[in-house]
Amino acid sequence: MSEPKDPASAPVEGARAGATRDRWRIVRPLAHRDFRALFAAVVLSIFAAGMWAVVMVYAVIGVGGGPLDLSLVAAANATGLLLCAIPGGIVADRVSRRLIVRAVSLADFLAITSVVVVGAFGPVGIPQLVVVAFTLGAGAGFFFPAYSAILPRLLPPGQLLAANGLEGAIRPALQQAAGPAAAGMLLAAVIPAHAAVVIAIAHGAAFTILMFLRPEPEPAAADETADHSAKSVFHDLREAVVFTVKTPWLLWTLLYATLWVLVVVGPEEVLLPFLVRERIGEDPRLFGFLLAVYGAGGVLGSIFVSSRKLPRRYLTTMNLVWGVSTLPFIIVGFTDQYWLLMASLFLVGFGFSYGNVIWGTLLQRRVPRHMLGRISSLDFFVSLALMPLSMALAGPLSEVLSMQVIFTAAGVLTLVFGIIAIFAARMPQDEIAHPLTD
């Protein structure tokens, strides 16, 4: 006969059991068949995008193109993305999300396959590369609102944070590291059109996997209005904008994200390469490794936040982490030590991804499902709207201000903006009034 257990030990044992379960929190969404299929397709697509970023450059160079031609192709991609972000969200709330992700995956496959086919008979012209780049950008504008909107239909609320963490971890790992590295190794041996074969295979495999995605569950009447047939596209867009304006935590976080992009992206994308050249050295590998460390920070930030429960003070935590994580830019502005640059960029990447995982989860849990696609696309569009302006301003500002001043401003202003957003939207009161438990 076994000895009776001490009742006082029960809470301790329960806590131990909970801790054991929490070790696997980040991979729990993979227990769902449809999420596994969707996630596998996303992994392949992100890897392909990372490869294409490099193959595209050498495809332009291979036909004698210069910086202007490369800018034209890159601008076509960005234009497709921005033009289709809002329509993509509207369509995601009107049409089957499963149909959208399949159509985008097929379009990506056909676009890259055209490069392979034409490249087998001769050089791929700049006009074709422009069309392909626009198609891929437009596809992303449709894909990601649909992806964000379909997750709450496939997973229980308590697993959305982990699902977003998985996507947040593999994106920098594949798009900034593995994909470009694989493309670089292939391009050392073959021409760009032949390297594009691997990209086409990845997109084709993604499309094939998505064909096994089952129909979405029928929406519950309480949380989704499925019939949009009697409503205009303008009505759909207006409904999303009105909801955003009337929802303080959403509005102020979007405003904060817009200002974050304005003050951070330009210095990071335009000025950082020159800072590294001036203070550390001209070897391109120095800058490349710095970007890899930045991406590694993003991977670990995503894994860290998604392996735990959503913070009780989720809005405050998200905005403060975003703001505090840019303070290392102050060090970037002053240091000439490479290890300090690496540590600073690692912290920036960690905090950026940490906040992004929480943000994606909040959209999926606090935005009504019938407008989640539109709100996701508004987030996508608004957050990126000032990116071109930020890049355009960075160069001229560097002519009148020192690197120290610019990077210090980028580090400090984002924290100030985050604190303003927290109090303007009364986020501490909001998150207590709307707790999100697993």
GULO-870542 format. One record per residue (C-alpha): residue number from 1; z, x, y. Coordinates in nm, 3 decimals. Each point is the difference from the previous one (the first is absolute). Last residue first. Layout:
% GULO-870542
(NUM,(Z,X,Y))
...
***
This chain:
% GULO-870542
(438,(-2.260,-0.440,3.047))
(437,(0.163,-0.103,0.328))
(436,(-0.161,-0.047,0.338))
(435,(0.249,-0.126,0.258))
(434,(-0.137,-0.218,0.281))
(433,(0.286,-0.065,0.248))
(432,(0.125,0.356,-0.046))
(431,(-0.350,0.139,0.053))
(430,(-0.048,-0.210,0.313))
(429,(0.330,0.096,0.165))
(428,(-0.066,0.372,-0.037))
(427,(-0.366,-0.054,0.104))
(426,(0.069,-0.157,0.338))
(425,(-0.376,0.030,0.074))
(424,(0.056,0.183,0.330))
(423,(0.290,0.196,-0.150))
(422,(-0.184,0.151,-0.295))
(421,(-0.328,0.036,0.190))
(420,(0.169,0.200,0.278))
(419,(0.159,0.228,-0.260))
(418,(-0.338,0.061,-0.161))
(417,(-0.170,0.073,0.333))
(416,(0.269,0.257,0.084))
(415,(-0.042,0.165,-0.341))
(414,(-0.378,0.012,0.048))
(413,(0.044,0.142,0.351))
(412,(0.206,0.297,-0.118))
(411,(-0.229,0.164,-0.255))
(410,(-0.330,-0.067,0.174))
(409,(0.148,0.109,0.334))
(408,(0.124,0.322,-0.158))
(407,(-0.345,0.055,-0.153))
(406,(-0.173,-0.037,0.338))
(405,(0.255,0.204,0.200))
(404,(0.007,0.293,-0.242))
(403,(-0.379,0.001,-0.037))
(402,(-0.019,0.054,0.375))
(401,(-0.141,-0.258,0.240))
(400,(-0.311,0.007,0.219))
(399,(-0.275,0.105,-0.241))
(398,(0.189,-0.137,-0.303))
(397,(-0.017,-0.342,0.164))
(396,(-0.380,0.015,-0.001))
(395,(-0.007,0.068,-0.377))
(394,(0.261,-0.257,-0.103))
(393,(-0.146,-0.288,0.202))
(392,(-0.303,-0.066,-0.222))
(391,(0.207,0.020,-0.318))
(390,(0.252,-0.252,0.133))
(389,(-0.279,-0.225,0.125))
(388,(-0.169,0.003,-0.343))
(387,(0.335,-0.090,-0.166))
(386,(0.077,-0.283,0.244))
(385,(-0.126,-0.283,-0.222))
(384,(0.139,0.145,-0.323))
(383,(0.333,-0.185,-0.011))
(382,(-0.158,-0.313,0.147))
(381,(-0.273,-0.014,-0.266))
(380,(0.215,0.064,-0.309))
(379,(0.282,-0.224,0.118))
(378,(-0.251,-0.271,0.085))
(377,(-0.152,0.049,-0.347))
(376,(0.338,-0.041,-0.166))
(375,(0.073,-0.309,0.211))
(374,(-0.332,-0.153,-0.105))
(373,(0.050,0.072,-0.370))
(372,(0.357,-0.129,0.010))
(371,(-0.102,-0.333,0.152))
(370,(0.040,-0.231,-0.300))
(369,(0.280,0.216,-0.136))
(368,(0.238,-0.067,0.287))
(367,(0.114,0.337,0.143))
(366,(0.354,0.109,-0.095))
(365,(-0.040,0.154,-0.345))
(364,(-0.349,0.152,0.005))
(363,(0.024,0.113,0.360))
(362,(0.346,0.143,-0.064))
(361,(-0.125,0.198,-0.301))
(360,(-0.278,0.162,0.200))
(359,(0.252,0.100,0.266))
(358,(0.249,0.145,-0.247))
(357,(-0.270,0.220,-0.153))
(356,(-0.122,0.103,0.345))
(355,(0.347,0.107,0.111))
(354,(0.045,0.247,-0.284))
(353,(-0.362,0.113,0.037))
(352,(0.052,0.105,0.362))
(351,(0.342,0.147,-0.071))
(350,(-0.120,0.234,-0.275))
(349,(-0.316,0.102,0.186))
(348,(0.197,0.095,0.312))
(347,(0.257,0.185,-0.209))
(346,(-0.270,0.201,-0.180))
(345,(-0.169,0.075,0.333))
(344,(0.323,0.150,0.132))
(343,(0.070,0.205,-0.313))
(342,(-0.356,0.138,0.000))
(341,(0.011,0.087,0.370))
(340,(0.339,0.166,-0.049))
(339,(-0.142,0.207,-0.288))
(338,(-0.289,0.111,0.220))
(337,(0.221,0.135,0.277))
(336,(-0.162,-0.013,0.345))
(335,(0.225,-0.282,0.114))
(334,(-0.006,-0.196,0.326))
(333,(-0.216,-0.311,-0.037))
(332,(0.054,-0.030,-0.374))
(331,(0.377,0.001,0.060))
(330,(-0.036,-0.298,0.234))
(329,(-0.225,-0.161,-0.261))
(328,(0.311,0.004,-0.220))
(327,(0.114,-0.308,0.199))
(326,(-0.273,-0.209,-0.166))
(325,(0.221,-0.093,-0.297))
(324,(0.266,-0.145,0.232))
(323,(-0.234,-0.271,0.129))
(322,(-0.148,-0.113,-0.331))
(321,(0.343,0.017,-0.163))
(320,(0.148,-0.202,0.286))
(319,(-0.268,-0.269,-0.030))
(318,(0.036,-0.043,-0.375))
(317,(0.380,0.017,-0.004))
(316,(0.036,-0.263,0.273))
(315,(-0.237,-0.237,-0.177))
(314,(0.150,0.054,-0.347))
(313,(0.367,-0.022,0.087))
(312,(0.085,-0.096,-0.359))
(311,(-0.223,0.285,-0.117))
(310,(-0.251,-0.103,-0.269))
(309,(0.138,0.118,-0.330))
(308,(-0.078,0.350,-0.113))
(307,(-0.287,0.174,-0.180))
(306,(-0.237,-0.133,0.267))
(305,(0.164,0.195,0.282))
(304,(-0.003,0.337,-0.178))
(303,(-0.343,-0.036,-0.160))
(302,(-0.169,-0.080,0.331))
(301,(0.178,0.283,0.181))
(300,(-0.084,0.240,-0.284))
(299,(-0.372,-0.073,0.022))
(298,(-0.002,0.009,0.380))
(297,(0.177,0.335,0.007))
(296,(-0.257,0.131,-0.245))
(295,(-0.274,-0.115,0.239))
(294,(0.150,0.201,0.286))
(293,(0.032,0.298,-0.235))
(292,(-0.370,-0.038,-0.086))
(291,(-0.085,-0.018,0.370))
(290,(0.180,0.331,0.056))
(289,(-0.186,0.147,-0.297))
(288,(-0.329,-0.087,0.164))
(287,(0.108,0.147,0.333))
(286,(0.088,0.335,-0.154))
(285,(-0.302,-0.016,-0.231))
(284,(-0.231,-0.004,0.303))
(283,(0.101,0.364,0.074))
(282,(0.011,0.025,0.379))
(281,(0.364,0.099,0.031))
(280,(0.352,-0.115,0.081))
(279,(0.039,-0.057,0.374))
(278,(-0.350,-0.056,0.136))
(277,(-0.168,-0.133,-0.313))
(276,(0.296,-0.226,-0.085))
(275,(0.008,-0.145,0.351))
(274,(-0.376,-0.055,-0.015))
(273,(0.030,-0.201,-0.323))
(272,(0.295,-0.197,0.146))
(271,(-0.185,-0.109,0.313))
(270,(-0.253,-0.255,-0.130))
(269,(0.153,-0.181,-0.298))
(268,(0.373,0.026,0.071))
(267,(-0.017,0.005,0.380))
(266,(-0.236,-0.301,0.000))
(265,(0.179,-0.191,-0.275))
(264,(0.349,0.011,0.152))
(263,(0.005,-0.164,0.346))
(262,(-0.253,-0.280,-0.052))
(261,(0.081,-0.057,-0.368))
(260,(0.368,-0.053,0.076))
(259,(-0.097,-0.230,0.290))
(258,(-0.193,-0.225,-0.239))
(257,(0.275,0.014,-0.262))
(256,(0.257,-0.105,0.261))
(255,(-0.212,-0.294,0.108))
(254,(-0.038,-0.101,-0.366))
(253,(0.375,0.034,-0.051))
(252,(0.062,-0.209,0.310))
(251,(-0.224,-0.284,-0.114))
(250,(0.129,-0.010,-0.358))
(249,(0.370,0.011,0.086))
(248,(-0.055,-0.252,0.281))
(247,(-0.189,-0.267,-0.199))
(246,(-0.155,-0.235,0.258))
(245,(-0.275,0.244,0.097))
(244,(-0.086,0.072,-0.364))
(243,(-0.005,-0.367,-0.099))
(242,(-0.222,-0.080,0.298))
(241,(-0.240,0.283,-0.096))
(240,(-0.018,-0.116,-0.363))
(239,(-0.064,-0.364,0.094))
(238,(-0.261,0.107,0.255))
(237,(-0.189,0.194,-0.265))
(236,(0.000,-0.291,-0.244))
(235,(-0.096,-0.250,0.270))
(234,(-0.287,0.225,0.109))
(233,(-0.121,0.013,-0.361))
(232,(-0.010,-0.377,0.005))
(231,(0.215,-0.227,-0.210))
(230,(-0.116,-0.279,-0.232))
(229,(-0.073,0.237,-0.289))
(228,(0.324,0.190,0.033))
(227,(0.169,-0.162,-0.299))
(226,(0.257,0.229,-0.166))
(225,(0.304,-0.071,0.213))
(224,(0.272,0.221,-0.136))
(223,(0.377,0.013,-0.016))
(222,(0.131,-0.336,-0.111))
(221,(-0.314,-0.113,-0.179))
(220,(0.031,0.291,-0.240))
(219,(-0.325,0.187,-0.030))
(218,(-0.183,-0.002,-0.337))
(217,(0.032,0.335,-0.172))
(216,(-0.283,0.245,0.074))
(215,(-0.286,0.017,-0.247))
(214,(0.020,0.295,-0.245))
(213,(-0.103,0.353,0.086))
(212,(-0.219,0.130,-0.285))
(211,(-0.306,0.030,0.228))
(210,(0.217,0.219,0.222))
(209,(-0.011,0.274,-0.264))
(208,(-0.379,0.005,0.005))
(207,(-0.009,0.018,0.379))
(206,(0.242,0.294,0.001))
(205,(-0.206,0.177,-0.268))
(204,(-0.311,-0.041,0.213))
(203,(0.180,0.134,0.305))
(202,(0.116,0.307,-0.195))
(201,(-0.344,0.050,-0.156))
(200,(-0.160,-0.015,0.344))
(199,(0.239,0.265,0.130))
(198,(-0.076,0.222,-0.301))
(197,(-0.374,-0.038,0.062))
(196,(0.056,0.091,0.367))
(195,(0.036,0.363,-0.108))
(194,(-0.367,-0.012,-0.100))
(193,(-0.102,-0.125,0.345))
(192,(0.219,0.267,0.162))
(191,(-0.173,0.293,-0.179))
(190,(0.170,0.167,-0.296))
(189,(0.235,0.289,-0.084))
(188,(0.225,0.060,0.301))
(187,(-0.048,-0.365,0.089))
(186,(0.180,-0.098,-0.319))
(185,(0.307,0.210,0.081))
(184,(0.016,-0.133,0.354))
(183,(-0.037,-0.360,-0.115))
(182,(0.290,0.041,-0.242))
(181,(0.216,0.147,0.278))
(180,(-0.098,-0.279,0.241))
(179,(0.101,-0.266,-0.255))
(178,(0.320,0.171,-0.119))
(177,(0.150,0.073,0.343))
(176,(-0.046,-0.236,0.295))
(175,(-0.134,-0.311,-0.173))
(174,(0.172,0.054,-0.335))
(173,(0.356,0.107,0.085))
(172,(-0.009,-0.164,0.343))
(171,(-0.088,-0.340,-0.154))
(170,(0.195,0.038,-0.326))
(169,(0.341,-0.025,0.161))
(168,(-0.063,-0.294,0.233))
(167,(-0.164,-0.195,-0.282))
(166,(0.303,0.058,-0.223))
(165,(0.236,-0.079,0.285))
(164,(-0.181,-0.325,0.074))
(163,(0.054,-0.104,-0.362))
(162,(0.365,0.107,0.012))
(161,(0.064,-0.204,0.315))
(160,(-0.183,-0.298,-0.153))
(159,(0.218,-0.001,-0.312))
(158,(0.283,-0.223,0.126))
(157,(-0.245,-0.262,0.124))
(156,(-0.142,-0.066,-0.350))
(155,(-0.350,0.140,-0.056))
(154,(-0.356,-0.135,-0.035))
(153,(-0.025,-0.252,0.284))
(152,(0.206,0.217,0.234))
(151,(-0.251,0.283,-0.069))
(150,(-0.313,-0.204,0.080))
(149,(0.041,-0.007,0.378))
(148,(0.039,0.377,0.038))
(147,(-0.305,0.065,-0.219))
(146,(-0.207,-0.259,0.185))
(145,(0.096,0.150,0.337))
(144,(-0.083,0.343,-0.152))
(143,(-0.342,-0.079,-0.141))
(142,(-0.182,-0.167,0.288))
(141,(0.037,0.276,0.260))
(140,(-0.031,0.259,-0.277))
(139,(-0.338,-0.147,-0.088))
(138,(-0.112,0.023,0.362))
(137,(0.085,0.370,0.000))
(136,(-0.188,0.060,-0.325))
(135,(-0.303,-0.192,0.125))
(134,(0.001,0.183,0.335))
(133,(0.010,0.336,-0.180))
(132,(-0.288,-0.101,-0.227))
(131,(-0.209,-0.119,0.296))
(130,(0.067,0.321,0.194))
(129,(-0.077,0.211,-0.308))
(128,(-0.332,-0.182,-0.032))
(127,(-0.086,0.072,0.363))
(126,(0.099,0.368,-0.045))
(125,(-0.249,0.053,-0.282))
(124,(0.084,0.080,-0.362))
(123,(-0.210,0.296,-0.109))
(122,(-0.243,-0.036,-0.291))
(121,(-0.069,-0.175,-0.329))
(120,(0.346,0.005,-0.163))
(119,(0.161,-0.039,0.342))
(118,(-0.159,-0.343,0.039))
(117,(0.163,-0.118,-0.323))
(116,(0.340,0.161,0.061))
(115,(0.022,-0.120,0.360))
(114,(-0.099,-0.352,-0.109))
(113,(0.274,0.019,-0.264))
(112,(0.251,0.052,0.280))
(111,(-0.097,-0.329,0.165))
(110,(-0.029,-0.188,-0.331))
(109,(0.349,0.103,-0.111))
(108,(0.154,-0.085,0.337))
(107,(-0.168,-0.343,-0.008))
(106,(0.134,-0.062,-0.352))
(105,(0.355,0.091,0.104))
(104,(-0.027,-0.222,0.306))
(103,(-0.123,-0.296,-0.207))
(102,(0.276,0.044,-0.259))
(101,(0.270,0.026,0.267))
(100,(-0.132,-0.316,0.167))
(99,(-0.035,-0.209,-0.318))
(98,(0.360,0.075,-0.100))
(97,(0.119,-0.097,0.348))
(96,(-0.152,-0.342,-0.055))
(95,(-0.138,-0.125,0.330))
(94,(0.156,-0.159,0.309))
(93,(0.300,0.219,0.082))
(92,(-0.178,0.323,-0.095))
(91,(-0.303,-0.113,0.203))
(90,(0.210,-0.015,0.316))
(89,(0.150,0.342,-0.071))
(88,(-0.339,0.159,-0.060))
(87,(-0.140,-0.158,0.316))
(86,(0.277,0.182,0.194))
(85,(-0.049,0.342,-0.167))
(84,(-0.380,-0.023,-0.020))
(83,(-0.097,0.142,0.339))
(82,(0.274,0.264,-0.010))
(81,(-0.094,0.137,-0.342))
(80,(-0.374,-0.012,0.054))
(79,(0.041,0.181,0.331))
(78,(0.219,0.268,-0.157))
(77,(-0.261,0.069,-0.269))
(76,(-0.285,0.000,0.251))
(75,(0.201,0.237,0.222))
(74,(0.026,0.249,-0.288))
(73,(-0.378,-0.009,-0.051))
(72,(-0.074,0.042,0.371))
(71,(0.262,0.275,0.038))
(70,(-0.162,0.186,-0.290))
(69,(-0.338,-0.027,0.170))
(68,(0.142,0.129,0.329))
(67,(0.181,0.285,-0.174))
(66,(-0.321,0.123,-0.163))
(65,(-0.241,-0.127,-0.262))
(64,(-0.229,0.232,-0.191))
(63,(-0.044,-0.226,-0.303))
(62,(0.275,0.178,-0.195))
(61,(0.236,-0.008,0.299))
(60,(0.005,-0.379,-0.009))
(59,(0.051,-0.003,-0.378))
(58,(0.264,0.266,0.048))
(57,(0.208,-0.223,0.225))
(56,(-0.050,-0.309,-0.217))
(55,(0.109,0.193,-0.312))
(54,(0.334,0.079,0.168))
(53,(0.103,-0.350,0.108))
(52,(-0.172,-0.135,-0.314))
(51,(0.247,0.178,-0.226))
(50,(0.302,-0.156,0.169))
(49,(-0.168,-0.341,-0.005))
(48,(-0.066,0.037,-0.374))
(47,(0.366,0.079,-0.064))
(46,(0.096,-0.305,0.206))
(45,(-0.239,-0.221,-0.198))
(44,(0.121,0.128,-0.338))
(43,(0.366,-0.054,0.090))
(42,(-0.079,-0.345,0.143))
(41,(-0.174,-0.100,-0.324))
(40,(0.299,0.117,-0.204))
(39,(0.230,-0.196,0.232))
(38,(-0.196,-0.321,-0.049))
(37,(-0.006,0.034,-0.377))
(36,(0.368,0.091,-0.022))
(35,(0.082,-0.285,0.239))
(34,(-0.179,-0.243,-0.230))
(33,(0.190,0.117,-0.308))
(32,(0.348,-0.009,0.155))
(31,(0.229,0.274,-0.137))
(30,(-0.148,0.229,0.264))
(29,(0.211,-0.182,0.261))
(28,(0.310,0.161,-0.154))
(27,(-0.114,0.354,0.078))
(26,(0.199,0.051,0.323))
(25,(0.314,-0.163,-0.134))
(24,(0.028,0.223,-0.307))
(23,(0.310,0.190,0.108))
(22,(0.137,-0.325,0.138))
(21,(0.058,-0.133,-0.350))
(20,(0.233,0.286,-0.081))
(19,(0.188,-0.050,0.327))
(18,(0.041,-0.367,-0.081))
(17,(0.142,0.089,-0.343))
(16,(0.240,0.244,0.162))
(15,(0.105,-0.264,0.253))
(14,(0.062,-0.245,-0.282))
(13,(0.207,0.259,-0.184))
(12,(0.209,0.058,0.311))
(11,(0.038,-0.373,0.060))
(10,(0.117,-0.047,-0.361))
(9,(0.254,0.283,-0.001))
(8,(0.272,-0.212,0.160))
(7,(-0.023,-0.244,-0.290))
(6,(0.116,0.279,-0.238))
(5,(-0.195,-0.048,-0.317))
(4,(0.165,-0.131,-0.315))
(3,(0.019,0.254,-0.285))
(2,(-0.242,-0.046,-0.282))
(1,(0.102,-0.147,-0.335))
***
